Amino acid sequence: MADRAGERRPGVQLPALDQPYLDAVARGAGDALAALVLAEESWVHRRVETLDVLSEEIARRQVSVDFALPDALRPALRVGEGQAVVPVALLRKQILRNFDLRNEAEEAVSVLARDHTALLTGAALLAQASDAVRDLGPGLAGRLLAVVRSPDATSGRERLAALEAAAEHDVAVAALFAHEPTARLLGDLAENYPLLAVLDDTARRRIVKYRYDSFLAARPGWRVALGLDPLVIRLSVPAAARGARYHAEVALPEELRSVGAALLDDETGEVHDEDPDADRVALYAADVPLGARPEVVVAIRPQRRGLPSAALGVAVVVCLVLASGAFGGRLSAAVAGPPIAVLLAASAVFAGAVVRAGEHRMVQELFAGPRRALVAAGMAAVIAATALAFQFGVVTWIWRAAFAVALAAAAVLALFVWRCRPNLRIQEYPWRQS
């Protein structure tokens, strides 16, 4: 990519160079920015992404970027006294929630405003496009900038598709898509935008970390509630396809564990790395092809210890008590103490099953099935104790019905606990079932 310091693109109207960002454009910032985005493997040493699953809907991402800005490109990217803009990431065109960017010392780092980002990004695309089409007129330049400046990923794809359709009868547009760097950059910038960090001391190796909340869809179905299937979450990780070495970790609440995880391509199904069984998932890849749609897939199950085992124990005890009264005991309320004691014990079970202050939202979702089964067993005990205390006419049959409900609840809990065993067969991994 030739250095075009001071050159104006044909047909592109730039304001007077009275801002450092416009001055950077005049010094060839477009070429420099395009070079960094298209050849990230040459200056980014690695990316480490930590995915903290907060609920069945939200995951918090933190990405650490270890890089060294090439000496030859720093002058073109200078925007102030000792400062330069660095494209530390390509992010989806969407609203970022709880976004934060910090350096190695955990100090806040500034990012370019949207209008300045659009200016430099447009300059990067036009720098490549002018290599493919020497006489880039204002009309075509405006259509290219419209793709880059689309407000969201959906409109960006639509504008890009319209431009691709025009290539059939427009020689200049066809030349743009035939030029591999321009086509790649245009495809990237249609749905994404560069996160341009304003950093000082870029002459040395630097590390920056950015974090934000990302939405995911992991609604547990009835099979997950019964423990028949693990809860599978899928998280898109476009940073894995940026050319640098990529590490991903998935943090789960202590009551849950992974029974299998993979870094794979959403479109082709190619598996780049697997982590068969770990409380904290760790995945690595260094050869994810450009243009891929990588994602992290994690299968999650509850730990056996804690609520599942305790709930099974309570349900078994309730079953034994109800069975003893329904089939072998003498159900009489001559002494009110036993039925009242059972009633109070069942109420305590309810309190422990339903009220769990501070419990992780993902744990609440995965424990909903056994918790409902435990509540059913407790309700059966309450109804049986009430029937005995007030001497309903069919006490024996009420106890037998309550026993049947408690036995069903115990069976559900036993199945749930059994499926929470430490190791699953590899055939059960969801990405192996297709």
C-alpha positions, 0 to 999 in steps of 0.5 A: 500500500503506497503512502499517499501523504497529503493526497486528496481522494478524487471526488471526496470533499474534505473540510479544511484541515483544522482538526488533528483527525483531518490532518491525519487523513492528509498524512495517509491515515487511510492507508495506515488504518487499512493496513492494520485492519487487513494485516492484523496478524503482523502487529497483534500478538494475541487476543484473550477473551473472557466470557462471564455468563451472567444469565441465560440472556447476558454474557460479559465479555472482556478482551485483552489485546497484546500488540505492537504498532509498526514504526512506519505507520505511527506518523500517519496515525498521529492525532495529537502530541505523542498520541496515535489512533489504534484499531484495537478491534472490529466491533459489530454495529450495535449499541454497546452496554457497559462498555469500558476500555483500559490500558495495562495500568487499568487506566481509562483509555479514550476512543474516537467519537463516531464522526471521527471514526467514520471519517478515518474509516471512510479514508481507509476504504477509499485508500484501497478503492483508489488502488482498484479504480484509479479514477474514483468518481464522487458518485462511486465514492459516495456509495462506498462511504454509504456502506461504511457509514450505515448505522447498523449491521443490517443496513450495512449488509443491505447496502453492500448487497445492492453494491454487489448487484450493481457489479454486474453492469458497472465495470468500476464496481466490478473492479472494486470487488475483484480487488481482494483488499478492497472487497475484504475491507468493504465486507468487514466495514459493512457490518462492523466498525473499528474501535479506535483507541487514542493511545500515547507511547505507542513506540513500545508493546502495549496491552489494552482491555475492553469489556462490554455486555453481550446478549445470548439466547439460552432458554432452557427447555423441559429436557434441560429442566429434567436434566436430560440435556445440558444447557447449550450456550453459543457466543459469537467471537468474531475476534477469533478470525482476526488473524492473531492468536486467540484464547477464550475462557468461559467463567461459570458460577461455582454451582455449574460446570462445563461438560464440553466446549468448542471453538467452531465455525458457525457456517462450516461446522469446523471445530478449531479447538475443544475442551472436553470437561472443565469448570472453567473453559479454556480454548485456543486457536491460531488458524481461524480463517479470515471471513469465518464466523467463529463461535464458542459453544459450551454445554453446561450442567449443574454440579451434583453437590448442593441443591440437587443432592439435598433435594433428592434426599428430602424427597426420599425422606418424604416418600418414606414417611408418606409410604409408612403412613399410607400403607403401614401406619394407623392414621389418627389425629388423636395426637396432633403433634406428629402431623403438625410437625410434618406440616412445619417441616414441609414449610421449612422445605418450601422456604429452603427451596424457593427463597435463595437470596443472592443466587446466580440467575443462571443457577436459578434457571438450571435448578428450576426443574429440581426445585419444582420437583422438591416443591411438589414433594413438599406440597404432598407432605403438607396436604397429607399432614393437613388431611390427618390433622383435620381428619378428612374422611379419606385420609388414607387415600389422600396419603397414598395420592401424596405418596404417588406425587412425592415418588414422582418428584423423587424419580425426577430428582434422581434422574436429574442427579444421575445426569449430573455425573462428572463425565459425559460421552463425547457423542453427547456434545451438541456439536457432534450430533449434526 
